[in-house]
Amino acid sequence: MKTSKNAFTMIELVFVIVILGILSAVAIPKFAATRDDAEVANARAFISSVRASILNDRNSRVILGDNKFIDGNKLNDGSRLFAGVLDYPIDPKTSSAKWGWTIGSEATDKVIMNFYMSNTPVPFTYYRKKTTVGAIIYNAGVFVCDSKKTGTTVQQYCWQLTH
């Protein structure tokens, strides 16, 4: 008598499901880490663009005989961030977004913009004039954050974004 096999056995199906489970357990965390790395790379490029735009605005002013740096209002016009220095300003981060920029505080000598990295705010300060903070002297027109490779979480995030 001749018998033919038209289906998979239960052992074969279980074996395939186990292999797929192992592959997905390895691939999903790698995918999530890749997304975070992409967000960091995007933020680095954006920070470099903001810094270059601030310098470009300064150079344009010098050519016209104005030696002042931009004021903080060009970094925040209320609805779009960095509207005064970027060709394509951005919307502030929504409260549910894990990444993005928000408006921080503003004083006579500085403006603070927060970049959220994994829901942790990393403050970037734009100094309008030469300012001394502790032992550090910041020149007017710089856009910096407090970074240390082995400091607090915020300092480590700043290090990742700026180095």
Residue, then its C-alpha position, 0 to 999 in steps of 0.5 A: m500500500k502506498t502512503s503519501k505525506n501531505a502535511f508537516t508533523m507536529i515536531e517539525l512545526v514546533f521546531v520551526i516556531v522555536i527557531l523563529g522565537i529565538l531569532s525574534a528574541v535576538a533581533i527585536p532588542k537590536f532593532a530598538a538599539t538601532r533606532d536609539d542610535a539613529e535618534v542620537a545621530n539625528a540630534r548630533a546633526f541637528i546640534s551641529s546645524v544650529r551651531a553653524s547657523i548661529l555662526n553664519d548669522r554672526n558672520s552676516r552681521v559682522i559683514l554689515g558692521d553689526n558685531k552683536f550676536i543674535d538674541g534668544n528670540k531667534l531660537n524660539d519664536g513661540s511656535r517653531l524652534f530655532a526659526g531665526v537661524l534655521d531654514y527649516p525650524i522645528d515644532p516643539k516636542t509633544s509631551s508624549a514624544k520620547w525625543g525632541w526639543t522644548i523651550g527651556s528658560e530665558a534670562t538676560d544673558k542666556v537662553i536654555m533649550n532642552f533636548y529630550m533623549s529617552n524622556t530625559p531633558v538635556p539642557f543646551t544653553y545659548y549665551r548672549k554675552k560673555t558669561t562666567v559659570g564657576a571656573i568656566i568662561y563662555n563666550a557670547g554666541v556659544f550653544v553648549c551643554d554640560s558634558k562629562k563622559t562619566g558624570t551624571t546621566v544628563q552629562q553623559y547624554c550631553w557627551q553622546l550628543t556633542h562628541 
